[in-house]
Amino acid sequence: MRVPAEVFANSKILEQVFRDKSLEQLVNVSTLPGIVRAALLMPDAHEGYGFPIGGVAAMDMDEGVISPGGIGYDINCGVRLLVTKMVAEEIQDTLPDLARGLYRMVPSGVGASGRIRLDDQELDEVLKGGVDWATAHGYGTATDAGHIESHGRLPGADPAAVSLHAKNRGRDQLGTMGAGNHFVEIGKVERIFDPEIARDFGLFSNQVTILIHCGSRGLGHQIATDYIRVMLGKLQDYGIDLPDRELACAPFQSPEGQRYFAAMTAAANFAWANRQIITDEVRQVWREVLGESGGEISILYDVAHNIAKIEEHVVGGIVKKLVVHRKGATRSFGPNHPELLPIHQKTGQPVLIPGSMGTASYVLAGTETAMKMSFGSSCHGAGRRMSRHQALREVSGKALKEELGAAGIFVETGSVRGLAEEAPFAYKDIHDVVGVVAEADLARKVAQLKPLAVIKG
């Protein structure tokens, strides 16, 4: 171990973490060349590929490595929160129509294709432009990018670093959510913890909200696959000895490291464009069902939780540029950070934490403590505590849909089996997870959301 391994947990969550290889994987991460200060594990942690999900690791830009396993296969999987001016009672009668409309409008499921077809030049423009490409083509407004992490576009993306196979897998997938734990969810603000920050964020009691959770689809998955293979073939050349080959990596400044980073950046831009187009699809359905009475839908914020970014952090009293890997972890920058929008300078960055299907989600705000303790990072969700196969043995999708309906949650899904895999009991308690984050002051609780309708693949 080159640095300590640190875990954010209470006794209940720690007992759950011991059930899989999360801690072993965290210790393995601590052995990577160039890692600084500590390898970190968030309270929603569970076993992943190489890195644990919920893992955070910061690498020295000059001496450290970059590892696809520290970002994940679904590059820039992330969450966007949309807010409306309506309260829940105003959509009660039209909720089924809204849910059915969203299911029809937002393609979902494994390998689902969207309505947009891109030629080679157009796809390259998406990979470089991200949200800017989407809004320039009429999918949203010019102000949308101002409410997105990194304005929905990272510089340095190189479409030439993305294989043709990866491009072909993503070519027709813009505006689609995919399967697994991805969703579009209509909800409402059930509880406000910090009225002042909630007001600054534009949140109010009983307000109708819409969460979008998805990433870079097949394009990001193929980029990870391609570069893991490349890096495994170069380990010996760089004298890197790993405790687990799933930690495949390359020096950040090496040709392979730079090429992967340029491809990963391109996938991140694709994912932001994807969520932007889904936002446009949501707005279309909203207008179709509610007309002018529905008002406008705006973006509160959009955060990535599978990504590596170059950031400045204080290490040993010195400001250093680091390559911060967040895999199943959300950026949580505190007040007065130069990267934040003027509207978030006082509050800190909005931090969006979706719960498991049918349970609460949270809006939090980043803190200065997070900047010191976790490289400005927080958890990203509830975190699995049970495999998908085990969840299928515990409940049928039909029974779960009926159970959610009895709880007042309308469900539209193309896969009853997939619904069962995402059963709420298969995940940790979101209140416990967020409670640890709040107690450690990695993020401050602002509001709690309650689901009203869930749309899944």
URMO-V927389 format. One record per helix or strand of 3 or more residues. SS is the DSSP state (alpha for helix, beta for strand). FROM is the first residue (numbers start at 1). TO is the last residue. If there is no record, write none. Layout:
# URMO-V927389
SS;FROM;TO / SS;FROM;TO
This chain:
# URMO-V927389
beta;4;7 / alpha;11;17 / alpha;22;29 / beta;38;46 / beta;53;60 / alpha;68;70 / beta;78;87 / alpha;88;91 / alpha;95;105 / alpha;120;129 / alpha;131;136 / alpha;144;147 / alpha;149;152 / alpha;159;161 / alpha;164;170 / beta;176;178 / beta;183;192 / alpha;195;201 / beta;207;214 / alpha;217;232 / alpha;245;247 / alpha;255;294 / beta;298;304 / beta;306;315 / beta;318;327 / alpha;342;344 / beta;350;354 / beta;361;366 / alpha;368;373 / alpha;388;394 / alpha;397;406 / beta;410;413 / alpha;416;421 / alpha;424;426 / alpha;430;439 / beta;443;456
